Amino acid sequence: MGNRKKVNISLIKNSYFDARVLLIDQTEPYTGAFIVIFRRDTNETYKTLCINGLDQNKWVNEAKKFIMQLNKPIDWKRPHRYCIAIFAKRAITESSFLVNINRESDTRQILHGITASRCVLIKKANKLSFEEKVQLFTLKDWEKKQYSYEDIYHGLYAREYLYKRLYHKEKFKKYYLEFDQQLQALLDRDLGNREMSDIFYSELIFSD
């Protein structure tokens, strides 16, 4: 990665967002900082920002200006959002862990732990109100814009997992099918057209 340094520096926060520098690039002439704007309720990726130069005061000022323009997320602190975010985080962690699992580890115990955590999530999803379950299958505009980031990507596919495990899921079939249709249209439209910053972000955050 050349003169790129992975960091995790919180620049500024407001009531809804936390702007963090996750990479400092000192490769001339493209010096600067890669900043991710996280939601403070679920810690999901909400926006990203690249700032030229290595002046940290500039980073703070630009990040402050940026997050001040953002509105409160439409699904802020909603119960269904927690279910989606939890699934995404666990999916990323489990995937990474299973790939790098030590052969001497007690695989059965590990898999039991994964199964138990998912059972808890399924119970939480089934306790959601009817309206919150419908919201599980409502594709938000901010998700459409950020879908290629790994945590949001897993969050999108959480819907299929949760739908199949809902009690009386036939009540939500039309909502799920509408969501799936929108998701497939989104992926087909942008297939092979992911921005390099998106790919780079996934490599930055989730690579070993």
N, C-alpha and C positions, 0 to 999 in steps of 0.2 A: 504493500500500500504506500510505498515511498515515504515521504515525510508527513504522513497523515497519522495523527495521534488520537486514539480513542479516549474520550473523557466522559464525565457525567457531571456537568457544572450547571446548577440552577442559576439562571440569570435574574429572573423576575417572576413574580406570581401575582395573580389577582384572585378574585373570588372563584373563578371557574377554571383558570388555566395556569400551567406551569411551563415556562419556556426554559429549555435546557440545551446547553451546548453538548453535543455528543461526539463531535469530531472537529479537530483543528487541522486544517490543511496548510502546510507550509511549503508546498511545492510551487515554486515560481513558474509562471506569473499568476497562478490561481490561488493565492493565499486567501484564507478566510475561515469562516466557521459554518458548520452545518448544525442548524438549530431545529429541534422538534418541539412542537407545542402539544403538551399532553393535557387531557381532561383531568381535573383534580378529583372528580368523583369516582372514576373507574381506571384512571391511569392509561387510557387508550390514546393512540396517536390521533390527533385532530387536524393539525396542519404542520407544514414544514417550511423552513425559511433558510436561505443561504445568504450570508453577508460577506461581502468582500473585505479584505484587510484583517489585520490582527489587533486592532484597537478594541480592547475589551469594553471601554466606555461606549463605543459605537455599537457594539453588540447589545449592550443593555438598553441603550436608547432605541435602537431599531426594534428590538424584541418588545419593548414596552409599547411603542407606537403600534406594532403589529397586533398584539393581543387586545389592546384597547378598542380596536376596530371589530373584534369578534363579538358576536351575540352569544347570550347564554344558550348552550346546546338545547335543542328542542326536547331531548329525552333526558335532561339533567336529573340525576338521582332517581330515575324510574326503576322499579324492581326488575323489569325485563332486561334493562340494560346491564344490570349486575350479572344476571344469568349469562348473558352473551359474553361479557368481558371475562368472567371467571372461566367459562369454557375455553375461550381463546388462549388465555394464559396457561391453563393446564395442558391444552393440546400442544402448545409450543414446548413447554417444559418436558412433557412426556415424550414427545418426538425426539428431542435432543438427548434425553436420558437413555431411551431405549437404543438409540443408535450407538451411543458410547458406553453401553452397559459393560461392566466388568464380568468376564466369564465366571469368576469365582463368587459373584454376588448371588444372593438368594433370590432368584428370579421369581419364584412363586410368591414370596413375601412382597416384592415390589409390585407385581401385577395385582395382588390383593389390595394393596394400598391405592393403586390407580382405580380399581373397580369401586372401592369404597367411596372415594372422593366423587366419582361420577354418580353414584347412587344418591349422595347428598344433593348434588346439583339437580338431578331429576326430581327429587322431592320438592326442592325450591321452585322449580319451573311449574310443577303441578299445583302448587299452592297459589300461583298468580291468579289474579282476577281474570274474568273473561276478557275485559278490555286490554289488560296487560298481555295476555296470551296473543291477542290480535296484534298488538304492537311488536311482538316477537317477529312477526312476518310482514312488517312494514319497512320497506327499504328506505332509509333516510338519505337525504341529499348529501350530507357530509360523508356518509359511508360510500356513496358512489364516487366521490372525489378521492377518497383515501383507500379504496378497496385493495390496492396492490401492496399496501403495507401489511406485513405478516400478521400482526395482531388483528387488524380489521378483516383480513382475508379469512382467518380462522373463525372470526366472529360471524361472518356471512354463512359459512358452512356449519356453524353451530345450529342453525335453524333446522336443517334436515335431521340432525341428531336428536334435537329436542322434540321436533314434531312427531317423530316415530315413537317417542316415549311418553307422549301426553296421554292421559286418560281421556277417553271420549274424543280422540283426535279427529273423528269425522266432522265434528262441529267446526273445525278450523281448516278443513281441507281446502276450501276455496281460497282462503287467505294465504295458505302455504303455496298453492299452485300459482297464484298471482305473483307472489314473491319470487318463486323459482323462475317464472317466465321473465320477470324483470332482470333478475340476476344473470340469466343466460344471455339475454339481449345485451347487457352491459359487457359481459366477457367477450361475446362475439364481436362487438363493436371495437373493443380495444385489444383484441387478440394480437399479440406480437408488437404492441405499441406502448409497452410500459416505459415510462421515463427512466433514464439512467439513475436519477436520484432515488427512485423507488427501489430499484434493484440494489443500489448501493446501500440504502438504508437497511434493507433486510440483511445484507451481508454484514453490515456494521453492528447491528444489535444482536443478531441471532447466530453469528458464526462463532466458532470456538476461538 
